[in-house]
Amino acid sequence: MATRVVALEEPNPRSPQSSLTAVIQSMRGRSPWTYLSWLVLTGLSALLIIRQMRESFPLPLAILLAWLIGISTVVWGELNHRHTKTTSWLKANLFSSTANALLSLFVCFVLLSLVRVVWDYAVVRATFDPDLTAPEARPEGVGAAWGVLIGASKLLLTGTLEMEFLPRVWTAFGIVTGLGVLTLAVHWANRLGRKTLPRSWLNGLWLVSPLPIYILLAGIPRRDPFVSLPAILAGTALFIGVYFALDTLRIIQFRIRTMLLWACVWPILYLVWGFLGWTGWFTPINVDHWGGLLLTLVIAVFSIIVSFPLGVGLAFGRRSTARGIPLWLPLPIAIVLAVWALLTSTPQVLTSARNGTEKILAFWPLLIPLAAWLFQRFFKGNVISGACTIYIEIVRGVPLITVLFMAIIIVPLFFQEGAQIKNTWAVLAGFSLFNAAYLAEVVRGGLQAIPLGQYEAADALGLNSFQKIRFILLPQALQIVIPALVGLFVGVFKSSSLVGIVGLFDLMGIAASVTGNPKWQGLRTELYIIAAVVYFLGSYAMTSYSWRLERRLANAKR
């Protein structure tokens, strides 16, 4: 008896029916919480849609239709296994799952609600009349009073700086803007393959730009340029001696033309500086009158520029493997100092001691040999590594406010008696030294991430210390830590608002002081909105540049 075999037809996995069946089967077996979350999102979205359609019918309807069309095209592409670039992007970013599709609709209508509220407050019901600012002077129903920005624009931009110096401030701003436009033009011209200004020339202009900007913003004291001629000659001789010492240590390579160039450039610049001061074209400005956005930008830019080389130097110093001082050399010196301090200081302190604690503190010289032993124990006598490590850990262990207060107190001690140091310069020094410690740890992390083979390859090529750092180690370390560096720079930009505690008025300080004027009393919202926009734009500019730099370096690495 013959057996009849019936062949079952296999379903086509690329047919719409099989895809629809797979979708239906995937809906089964989900937890009740999943269906509950879908229901909650659907209900919230429906409430927002109804509310928005009551206020304005066309726009919410258009968003809803766009969402339906988008999800329909993605479903159709899934059923037919055919996706265009648009549907692929929609599936990956908006409609990858049912929950994501509902969440996308909900977020769209939440953003629409926020945009409506902001637009109504900031534009529709806003007033730009400088006289309608205080809350009691406004008619009912008026939103933002942007007139305070017009009336207080000078304070917000430059603080209490005298009006006669404003042209110099705008000239400095024009220099930075012009260099920025020139940089963008050169960048786009290079991408199009056209010959333009060499990049080395452009970098040189940026490196020289701080000098004219400083002259414009701070001025030059009037003095005879030839008074310090002996000091100039002594400084030139000292530079030549340091140059030969660095060549002996194989840190740099001796070149007579390079030595003569750098030995002659700075005396010439000093004479030009003295001549400009002698002419009186740039009268000195009281830098404590800097304020508003000007002070915020000065603190951020100065701290970033100055703290970067300091931080890099501290990072390499902490990783220094130089031969340390043997214990037999510092320990006897420490013992002699301790004995001398015990004989001279301790009896006087014991005589004036009022309690047991002060009597114990009178024997502080005993800590000197202990410090010498600990230095040898932890740093093996390496003075460079020990000094850099102690500095980094101490600075990172105290808050920035403490550093700013200490800067105002300590910085004048490094100058001759009677010299008055402006609080602005002390704060700039405190910011730079504080950020250098954090930047050093960031760079040290990048140096530790470099493979050991890179160090060995640099040694095999016979590179000296300076060449190894410049061409091998530092480029790779900075490329690794670009996100961390940019995050640190953004923090510096926003931390400038802390200078109000030490008597300076940056953008946030001026915004707070403006509200003390009876005419503008109660207008904190408008001022803080502008301050938030400024901080966001500055932070976004730095982060966007870092993204582009990372992509460019990643493409070059491939």
C-alpha positions as CSV (number, residue, x, y, z in Angstrom):
1,M,0.0,0.0,0.0
2,A,1.5,3.3,-1.1
3,T,1.9,6.1,1.4
4,R,1.0,9.5,0.3
5,V,3.3,12.2,1.6
6,V,1.8,15.7,1.8
7,A,4.4,18.6,1.7
8,L,3.5,21.4,4.0
9,E,4.1,24.9,2.5
10,E,6.6,26.8,4.6
11,P,5.6,30.4,5.2
12,N,7.7,33.1,3.5
13,P,9.5,35.0,6.2
14,R,9.6,38.1,3.9
15,S,5.8,38.2,3.3
16,P,3.7,40.8,5.1
17,Q,1.5,38.1,6.6
18,S,4.4,36.3,8.3
19,S,5.8,39.7,9.6
20,L,2.4,40.6,10.9
21,T,2.1,37.2,12.6
22,A,5.6,37.7,14.2
23,V,4.5,41.1,15.5
24,I,1.3,39.7,17.0
25,Q,3.2,36.9,18.6
26,S,5.8,39.3,20.1
27,M,3.0,41.1,21.9
28,R,2.2,38.0,23.9
29,G,3.9,37.1,27.0
30,R,4.6,40.7,28.2
31,S,4.2,41.6,31.9
32,P,1.2,43.5,33.1
33,W,3.4,46.4,34.0
34,T,4.4,46.9,30.4
35,Y,0.8,47.2,29.3
36,L,0.2,49.5,32.3
37,S,3.0,51.8,31.2
38,W,1.6,51.9,27.7
39,L,-1.8,52.8,29.0
40,V,-0.4,55.6,31.2
41,L,1.6,57.1,28.3
42,T,-1.4,56.9,26.0
43,G,-3.6,58.6,28.6
44,L,-1.1,61.4,29.3
45,S,-0.6,62.0,25.6
46,A,-4.3,62.1,25.0
47,L,-4.7,64.7,27.8
48,L,-1.9,66.9,26.4
49,I,-3.3,66.6,22.8
50,I,-6.8,67.6,23.9
51,R,-5.5,70.6,25.9
52,Q,-3.2,71.8,23.1
53,M,-6.0,71.4,20.5
54,R,-8.3,73.6,22.6
55,E,-5.6,76.4,22.6
56,S,-4.6,76.1,19.0
57,F,-6.0,73.5,16.7
58,P,-3.7,73.4,13.6
59,L,-0.3,72.8,15.1
60,P,-1.2,69.9,17.5
61,L,-3.1,68.3,14.7
62,A,-0.1,68.6,12.4
63,I,2.2,67.0,15.0
64,L,-0.3,64.1,15.6
65,L,-0.6,63.5,11.9
66,A,3.2,63.6,11.4
67,W,3.5,61.0,14.3
68,L,0.9,58.7,12.7
69,I,2.5,59.0,9.2
70,G,6.0,58.3,10.7
71,I,4.9,55.2,12.7
72,S,2.9,54.0,9.7
73,T,5.8,54.2,7.3
74,V,8.0,52.3,9.9
75,V,5.4,49.6,10.3
76,W,5.0,49.2,6.6
77,G,8.8,49.0,6.1
78,E,8.9,46.3,8.8
79,L,6.1,44.3,7.2
80,N,7.8,44.5,3.8
81,H,11.4,44.3,5.1
82,R,12.2,47.5,3.1
83,H,13.5,50.6,4.8
84,T,14.6,53.9,3.3
85,K,17.1,56.1,5.1
86,T,14.2,58.1,6.6
87,T,12.3,55.1,8.0
88,S,15.6,53.5,9.2
89,W,16.3,56.7,11.2
90,L,12.8,56.9,12.5
91,K,12.9,53.3,13.7
92,A,16.3,53.7,15.3
93,N,15.6,56.9,17.1
94,L,11.8,57.3,17.7
95,F,9.9,54.1,17.0
96,S,12.2,51.3,18.0
97,S,9.4,49.9,20.3
98,T,5.9,50.5,21.3
99,A,7.0,52.3,24.5
100,N,9.4,54.5,22.6
101,A,6.8,55.4,20.0
102,L,4.3,56.5,22.8
103,L,7.1,58.3,24.7
104,S,8.1,60.2,21.5
105,L,4.5,61.4,21.1
106,F,4.3,62.4,24.8
107,V,7.7,64.3,24.7
108,C,6.7,66.2,21.5
109,F,3.5,67.6,23.2
110,V,5.4,68.3,26.4
111,L,7.9,70.4,24.4
112,L,5.1,72.1,22.6
113,S,3.5,73.1,25.9
114,L,6.8,74.5,27.2
115,V,7.4,76.4,23.9
116,R,3.9,77.9,24.1
117,V,4.4,79.1,27.7
118,V,7.9,80.5,27.0
119,W,6.7,82.2,23.8
120,D,3.7,83.7,25.5
121,Y,5.8,85.0,28.4
122,A,8.9,86.2,26.5
123,V,7.4,87.5,23.3
124,V,3.6,87.8,23.2
125,R,3.1,89.5,26.5
126,A,6.6,91.0,26.9
127,T,7.4,94.7,27.0
128,F,10.6,96.3,25.8
129,D,9.8,99.7,27.4
130,P,12.7,100.7,29.7
131,D,10.2,102.7,31.9
132,L,7.8,99.7,32.4
133,T,10.2,97.5,34.4
134,A,9.3,97.3,38.1
135,P,6.3,95.0,38.8
136,E,4.2,97.8,40.3
137,A,4.7,99.9,37.2
138,R,3.5,97.2,34.7
139,P,0.0,96.9,33.4
140,E,-1.9,93.7,34.2
141,G,-1.1,90.8,31.9
142,V,2.4,92.0,30.9
143,G,5.0,89.2,30.8
144,A,8.7,89.6,30.7
145,A,10.1,93.2,31.1
146,W,13.1,93.1,28.8
147,G,13.5,96.9,29.3
148,V,15.9,96.1,32.2
149,L,18.4,94.7,29.7
150,I,18.3,97.9,27.7
151,G,18.6,100.1,30.8
152,A,21.3,98.0,32.5
153,S,23.1,96.9,29.4
154,K,26.3,98.8,30.2
155,L,26.5,97.2,33.7
156,L,25.8,93.7,32.4
157,L,28.5,94.0,29.8
158,T,31.4,95.9,31.5
159,G,30.3,96.5,35.1
160,T,31.4,99.8,36.7
161,L,34.1,100.4,34.0
162,E,34.4,104.1,33.0
163,M,32.7,105.1,29.8
164,E,35.9,106.5,28.3
165,F,37.4,103.1,28.2
166,L,34.5,101.4,26.4
167,P,36.0,101.9,22.9
168,R,39.1,100.0,24.0
169,V,36.9,97.1,25.3
170,W,35.1,97.0,21.9
171,T,38.4,97.1,20.1
172,A,39.6,94.1,22.1
173,F,36.4,92.3,21.3
174,G,36.9,93.1,17.6
175,I,40.3,91.6,17.7
176,V,39.0,88.3,19.1
177,T,36.0,88.3,16.7
178,G,38.2,89.1,13.7
179,L,40.6,86.2,14.5
180,G,37.7,83.9,15.0
181,V,36.2,84.8,11.6
182,L,39.6,84.5,10.0
183,T,40.1,81.0,11.5
184,L,36.7,79.9,10.2
185,A,37.5,81.3,6.7
186,V,40.9,79.5,6.6
187,H,39.2,76.3,7.8
188,W,36.6,76.3,5.1
189,A,39.1,77.3,2.4
190,N,41.3,74.4,3.4
191,R,38.4,72.0,3.1
192,L,37.7,73.3,-0.4
193,G,41.3,72.8,-1.3
194,R,42.2,76.5,-1.7
195,K,45.5,78.0,-0.6
196,T,45.1,80.6,2.2
197,L,47.0,81.9,5.1
198,P,49.4,79.2,6.5
199,R,48.1,77.5,9.7
200,S,51.4,78.4,11.5
201,W,50.8,82.1,10.8
202,L,47.3,81.8,12.1
203,N,48.5,80.1,15.3
204,G,51.1,82.8,15.7
205,L,48.4,85.5,15.5
206,W,46.4,83.7,18.2
207,L,49.5,83.4,20.4
208,V,50.3,87.1,20.0
209,S,46.7,88.4,20.5
210,P,46.8,88.3,24.4
211,L,49.4,91.1,24.3
212,P,47.3,93.8,22.5
213,I,44.2,92.7,24.3
214,Y,45.9,93.2,27.7
215,I,47.2,96.6,26.6
216,L,43.6,97.6,25.6
217,L,41.9,96.3,28.7
218,A,44.5,97.1,31.4
219,G,46.7,99.8,29.9
220,I,50.4,100.6,30.4
221,P,51.8,102.7,33.2
222,R,53.8,105.7,32.0
223,R,57.6,105.3,32.5
224,D,60.9,105.8,30.8
225,P,61.6,102.8,28.6
226,F,65.4,103.0,29.1
227,V,65.5,103.0,32.9
228,S,65.6,99.2,33.1
229,L,68.3,98.8,30.4
230,P,70.8,97.1,32.8
231,A,68.0,94.7,33.9
232,I,67.4,93.9,30.2
233,L,71.0,93.0,29.6
234,A,71.2,90.9,32.8
235,G,68.0,89.1,31.8
236,T,69.4,88.4,28.3
237,A,72.6,86.9,29.9
238,L,70.5,84.8,32.2
239,F,68.4,83.5,29.3
240,I,71.5,82.5,27.4
241,G,72.8,80.7,30.4
242,V,69.5,78.8,30.9
243,Y,69.6,77.9,27.2
244,F,73.0,76.3,27.4
245,A,72.0,74.5,30.6
246,L,68.9,73.0,28.8
247,D,71.2,72.0,25.9
248,T,73.6,70.3,28.3
249,L,70.7,68.3,29.8
250,R,69.6,67.3,26.3
251,I,66.2,68.9,26.8
252,I,66.6,71.0,23.8
253,Q,69.0,71.0,20.8
254,F,71.4,73.9,20.5
255,R,70.9,76.2,17.5
256,I,72.7,79.5,17.4
257,R,69.9,81.2,15.3
258,T,67.2,80.1,17.7
259,M,69.1,81.3,20.7
260,L,69.9,84.7,19.2
261,L,66.3,85.1,18.1
262,W,64.7,84.4,21.5
263,A,67.5,86.3,23.3
264,C,66.8,89.5,21.3
265,V,63.0,89.3,20.9
266,W,62.0,89.9,24.5
267,P,64.3,92.9,25.1
268,I,62.9,94.5,21.9
269,L,59.3,93.9,23.1
270,Y,60.2,95.4,26.5
271,L,61.5,98.5,24.8
272,V,58.3,98.8,22.7
273,W,56.2,98.2,25.8
274,G,58.1,101.0,27.6
275,F,57.7,103.4,24.6
276,L,53.9,102.8,24.5
277,G,53.7,103.6,28.2
278,W,55.9,106.7,27.7
279,T,53.6,108.0,25.0
280,G,50.5,107.8,27.3
281,W,48.3,106.4,24.5
282,F,47.0,103.6,26.7
283,T,46.3,105.0,30.2
284,P,46.1,102.4,33.0
285,I,42.6,101.1,33.9
286,N,41.6,100.1,37.4
287,V,41.0,96.4,36.8
288,D,38.8,96.2,39.9
289,H,36.3,98.1,37.9
290,W,36.0,95.2,35.4
291,G,32.6,93.6,35.8
292,G,29.7,91.9,34.1
293,L,30.3,89.7,31.1
294,L,33.8,91.2,30.6
295,L,35.0,90.0,33.9
296,T,33.4,86.5,33.4
297,L,35.2,86.1,30.0
298,V,38.5,87.4,31.4
299,I,38.5,85.0,34.3
300,A,37.5,82.0,32.1
301,V,40.0,82.7,29.3
302,F,42.9,83.7,31.5
303,S,42.5,80.7,33.8
304,I,42.3,78.3,30.9
305,I,45.3,79.7,29.1
306,V,47.5,80.0,32.2
307,S,46.4,76.8,34.0
308,F,47.0,74.6,30.9
309,P,50.8,74.8,30.8
310,L,51.0,74.8,34.6
311,G,48.8,71.6,34.7
312,V,50.8,69.9,32.0
313,G,54.1,70.7,33.9
314,L,52.6,69.4,37.2
315,A,51.5,66.2,35.5
316,F,54.9,65.4,34.1
317,G,56.5,66.5,37.3
318,R,54.4,64.1,39.4
319,R,55.4,61.3,37.1
320,S,59.1,62.3,37.2
321,T,61.5,59.4,37.7
322,A,64.6,61.6,38.3
323,R,67.1,60.2,40.7
324,G,66.2,61.2,44.3
325,I,68.3,62.6,47.1
326,P,69.6,59.8,49.4
327,L,68.4,59.7,53.0
328,W,71.8,60.3,54.5
329,L,71.8,63.9,53.1
330,P,68.5,65.5,54.2
331,L,68.2,63.6,57.5
332,P,71.2,65.1,59.2
333,I,70.2,68.5,58.0
334,A,66.7,68.0,59.4
335,I,68.1,66.8,62.7
336,V,70.3,69.9,63.0
337,L,67.3,72.2,62.2
338,A,65.2,70.4,64.7
339,V,67.8,70.8,67.5
340,W,68.3,74.5,66.6
341,A,64.5,75.1,66.7
342,L,64.2,73.2,70.0
343,L,66.9,75.4,71.6
344,T,65.6,78.7,70.3
345,S,61.8,78.4,69.9
346,T,60.6,75.8,72.3
347,P,61.7,77.5,75.6
348,Q,59.9,80.8,74.6
349,V,56.7,78.9,73.7
350,L,56.8,76.9,76.9
351,T,57.2,80.1,79.0
352,S,54.1,81.7,77.4
353,A,52.0,78.5,77.2
354,R,48.6,78.7,78.9
355,N,47.5,75.1,78.8
356,G,48.7,71.6,78.0
357,T,47.9,71.8,74.3
358,E,50.2,74.8,73.8
359,K,53.0,73.0,75.7
360,I,52.7,70.0,73.4
361,L,52.7,72.3,70.3
362,A,55.9,73.9,71.6
363,F,57.8,70.7,70.5
364,W,56.8,71.1,66.9
365,P,60.5,71.0,65.7
366,L,60.4,67.2,66.3
367,L,58.3,67.0,63.2
368,I,61.1,68.2,60.9
369,P,63.0,64.9,61.0
370,L,59.7,63.0,60.7
371,A,58.9,65.1,57.6
372,A,62.3,64.3,56.0
373,W,61.8,60.6,56.7
374,L,58.3,60.6,55.2
375,F,59.5,62.5,52.2
376,Q,62.2,59.8,51.6
377,R,59.7,57.0,52.4
378,F,57.0,58.1,49.9
379,F,59.0,59.9,47.2
380,K,62.4,58.2,47.4
381,G,64.0,61.6,47.7
382,N,62.6,62.8,44.3
383,V,62.1,66.5,45.0
384,I,60.3,67.3,41.7
385,S,57.7,64.5,42.1
386,G,57.3,65.2,45.8
387,A,56.7,69.0,45.3
388,C,54.3,68.5,42.5
389,T,52.3,65.8,44.3
390,I,52.1,67.8,47.5
391,Y,50.9,70.9,45.6
392,I,48.3,68.9,43.7
393,E,46.9,67.1,46.7
394,I,46.8,70.2,48.9
395,V,45.1,72.4,46.3
396,R,42.6,69.7,45.4
397,G,41.8,69.2,49.1
398,V,40.4,72.7,49.7
399,P,37.4,74.4,48.1
400,L,37.8,77.1,45.5
401,I,36.5,79.8,47.9
402,T,39.3,79.2,50.3
403,V,41.8,79.5,47.5
404,L,40.4,82.8,46.4
405,F,40.5,84.2,49.9
406,M,44.1,82.9,50.4
407,A,45.1,84.4,47.0
408,I,44.0,87.9,48.1
409,I,46.1,87.5,51.3
410,I,49.1,85.6,50.0
411,V,49.8,87.1,46.6
412,P,50.8,90.5,48.0
413,L,53.5,88.8,50.1
414,F,55.5,88.0,46.9
415,F,55.9,91.7,46.1
416,Q,57.8,94.4,47.8
417,E,56.5,96.0,51.0
418,G,53.8,98.7,50.3
419,A,52.9,97.3,46.9
420,Q,49.1,97.2,46.4
421,I,47.8,94.2,44.3
422,K,44.4,94.5,42.8
423,N,41.9,91.9,43.9
424,T,41.3,91.0,40.3
425,W,44.9,90.0,39.7
426,A,44.9,87.9,42.9
427,V,41.6,86.2,41.9
428,L,43.0,85.4,38.5
429,A,46.1,83.9,40.1
430,G,44.0,81.9,42.5
431,F,41.7,80.5,39.7
432,S,44.7,79.6,37.6
433,L,46.6,77.8,40.4
434,F,43.4,76.0,41.5
435,N,42.5,74.8,38.0
436,A,46.1,73.8,37.3
437,A,46.0,71.1,40.0
438,Y,42.8,69.6,38.6
439,L,44.1,69.8,35.0
440,A,47.3,68.0,36.1
441,E,45.4,65.0,37.3
442,V,43.4,64.9,34.0
443,V,46.6,65.0,31.9
444,R,48.3,62.4,34.2
445,G,45.4,60.1,33.5
446,G,46.0,60.5,29.8
447,L,49.8,59.8,30.2
448,Q,49.0,56.6,32.1
449,A,46.7,55.4,29.3
450,I,49.5,55.6,26.7
451,P,51.0,52.1,26.0
452,L,54.4,51.4,27.4
453,G,55.6,50.7,23.8
454,Q,55.2,54.3,22.9
455,Y,57.8,55.3,25.6
456,E,60.1,52.6,24.5
457,A,59.8,53.6,20.8
458,A,60.6,57.2,21.6
459,D,63.7,56.1,23.5
460,A,64.7,53.8,20.6
461,L,64.5,56.7,18.2
462,G,66.9,58.7,20.4
463,L,64.6,61.5,21.1
464,N,65.5,63.8,24.0
465,S,63.0,64.6,26.8
466,F,61.5,67.7,25.1
467,Q,61.1,65.9,21.7
468,K,59.6,62.9,23.4
469,I,57.0,65.0,25.3
470,R,56.2,67.2,22.2
471,F,55.9,64.6,19.5
472,I,55.0,61.4,21.3
473,L,53.5,61.7,24.7
474,L,51.6,65.0,25.0
475,P,49.6,64.7,21.7
476,Q,48.4,61.2,22.6
477,A,47.6,62.1,26.2
478,L,45.6,65.2,25.2
479,Q,43.7,63.3,22.6
480,I,42.6,60.7,25.2
481,V,41.4,63.2,27.7
482,I,39.7,65.7,25.4
483,P,36.2,65.1,27.1
484,A,37.6,65.5,30.6
485,L,39.6,68.7,29.6
486,V,36.5,70.3,28.1
487,G,34.4,69.4,31.1
488,L,37.1,71.1,33.3
489,F,37.1,74.2,31.1
490,V,33.3,74.4,31.2
491,G,33.5,74.2,35.0
492,V,36.0,77.1,35.0
493,F,33.7,79.2,32.9
494,K,30.7,78.6,35.2
495,S,32.8,78.9,38.5
496,S,33.6,82.5,37.7
497,S,30.3,83.4,39.5
498,L,32.1,82.7,42.9
499,V,34.1,85.9,42.7
500,G,31.2,87.8,44.1
501,I,32.2,86.5,47.5
502,V,35.6,88.3,47.4
503,G,34.1,91.7,46.3
504,L,34.1,91.4,42.5
505,F,31.0,91.5,40.3
506,D,30.9,89.2,37.3
507,L,27.8,88.6,35.2
508,M,25.9,86.9,38.0
509,G,27.0,89.5,40.6
510,I,25.9,92.4,38.4
511,A,22.6,90.7,37.8
512,A,22.0,90.4,41.5
513,S,23.1,94.0,42.2
514,V,20.9,95.4,39.4
515,T,17.8,94.1,41.2
516,G,18.7,96.4,44.1
517,N,17.8,99.4,42.1
518,P,14.3,100.5,42.9
519,K,13.5,101.0,39.3
520,W,14.4,97.3,38.5
521,Q,13.5,95.7,41.8
522,G,11.9,92.3,41.4
523,L,13.2,91.6,37.9
524,R,15.4,88.6,38.8
525,T,13.7,86.3,36.3
526,E,14.6,88.3,33.2
527,L,18.2,88.8,34.3
528,Y,18.8,85.2,35.4
529,I,17.3,84.0,32.0
530,I,19.9,86.1,30.2
531,A,22.7,84.9,32.4
532,A,21.6,81.3,31.9
533,V,21.6,81.8,28.1
534,V,25.1,83.3,28.2
535,Y,26.5,80.4,30.3
536,F,24.7,77.8,28.0
537,L,26.1,79.4,24.8
538,G,29.6,79.5,26.2
539,S,29.5,75.9,27.5
540,Y,27.9,74.6,24.3
541,A,30.5,76.4,22.1
542,M,33.3,74.6,24.0
543,T,31.6,71.2,24.0
544,S,30.6,71.4,20.3
545,Y,34.2,72.2,19.4
546,S,35.4,69.3,21.4
547,W,33.0,67.0,19.5
548,R,34.3,68.2,16.2
549,L,37.9,67.8,17.3
550,E,37.3,64.3,18.5
551,R,35.7,63.3,15.2
552,R,38.5,64.8,13.2
553,L,41.2,63.1,15.3
554,A,39.3,59.8,15.1
555,N,39.1,60.1,11.3
556,A,42.8,60.9,11.1
557,K,43.6,57.9,13.3
558,R,41.8,55.6,10.9
